[in-house]
Amino acid sequence: MRKMKYLLLFLSLLVFGKVSAQGEAIQEAEKAYAQENYSQAIELYEELIKNYGDSYEIFYNLGNAYYKTGKIAQAILNYERALLINPGDKNARFNLEVAKLKKVDRIDPLGEFFLTSWMRVVRNLFSVDTWASIGIACFIVFIGCLFLFFFSKWMRLRKTGFYLGIIMFCIVICSNLFAWNQKKAIIDRKGAIIFAPTVTIKSSPDASGTDIFVLHEGTKVFIKSTLGEWNEIESEDGNIGWIRQKDIVKI
């Protein structure tokens, strides 16, 4: 029992020390950014991601630091990574759109069915964790509605439980689908940003392939497949071709 107590104490101190060190590192990075020492801030934020893993706040701040130094591709990459974790953040989305104005390519995304577009907008209102919490809360309410429907003596309460239960059940299904879809996007990481100043997209995974079209630094593409050192990509306007892996960085 005493060994278990010491073990728990050791683990608590370890976790507390890690959190404390992370907090100090974040403060140091924020101080460098406030002093307009953006290069140092970038180094510190990159080190934070390396040591403590992905974080929406760190990606967002890192994107801001890169934008201040004129590195647009890196800024776009980190804003996209921030939105992958927290798609409902308006500040990151606004800054991303501002950064996109600095890139060369002006690509109009393919049109899509209005219901698909509407569902994507609703899905991106909240993060994975928030959708999961909404699903759990609505499921608890749904159980309460079932209790009202089956055990209430008053018809009005039974009707309320029935109709409210249907609504709660639909929300549970939708919130879980949205959470699953966002989690899948985080795991699969199909999006990528071009980091080469100018790159020619080929018709085949070979340097001797036919030149199809040209893309520039900062442009977002989607990876469809991989063959050796080549990736088959699709641009936001639907054009498909092959590009070397070294010319893009996954979101």
Disulfide bonds with the S-S distance in Angstrom:
none
